[in-house]
């Protein structure tokens, strides 16, 4: 979808609208509004008097989204908070239960081009914390985690084959100088991976940068908590659509959806279920949808997109699992 200069192009927009069915929704949530591309298309299909809640942690992006939605004939509520707080936000805004929720886990062009430290193409402070910043920065993690922890970080969050070698290089380099910038880290990754092993379809540092970002932002933890929480607020027939952009993100979404489809926690081997937990959702597709070839040609950044959608069943909400 072509947009005015400077705005992020929404990925798989037509598919998101089709599966969320905004024309029959009274309350919708765009949990990751960005510049409001998906939200605008949803709002234009919603009936007058409907309500749309848009969330984003980036104040500038949220302001752009709210401005683009200023003329739609529905009520739009914009909140600058992380979607892991979605249940509290719905209560505070008096939104009640909802008919659909959209998650877009992709980074916008503004995220890549800004000073958060997400890009491997231009230099920036190696921070990666969202605004307002909290917790350790990316540089802090590189300077404080031991080699085993670093290996686990790049392997678990980035599926990085060369995680042990990258971790070893980090420990060696930080003895000589502290990590401060993104390109400093990118060059280390490039030196750590043999040139013949560099992937042809992406930058060699993509997985390592992604893993470091997940460790800083806890985006994967947020999506787990948010989907689980909002499921109890979905009306029967309401839908959750989630766009992922790598195998790590999609794996987490698939795991959460599966836990909601098959929530039984009885030990294996029991002849009958005794836990009393019932399915909360059903998947609407056998496998994740991918963008069309024409969309990938128009927007190469969409090539890795994966869309999954589930629908709320008319079943009682399961009680929260006891924390261990």
TALIN-V502179 format. One record per helix or strand. SS is the DSSP state (2 for helix, 1 for strand). FROM is the first residue (numbers start at 1). TO is the last residue. If there is no record, write none. Layout:
SS,FROM,TO
SS,FROM,TO
//
This chain:
2,13,20
2,22,24
1,27,30
2,37,45
1,51,55
2,59,68
1,75,79
2,83,92
1,98,104
2,109,113
1,125,125
2,138,144
2,147,158
2,163,174
1,181,181
2,182,192
2,195,197
2,206,217
2,219,231
1,234,244
2,247,261
1,281,283
1,289,289
2,293,298
2,300,302
1,306,312
//
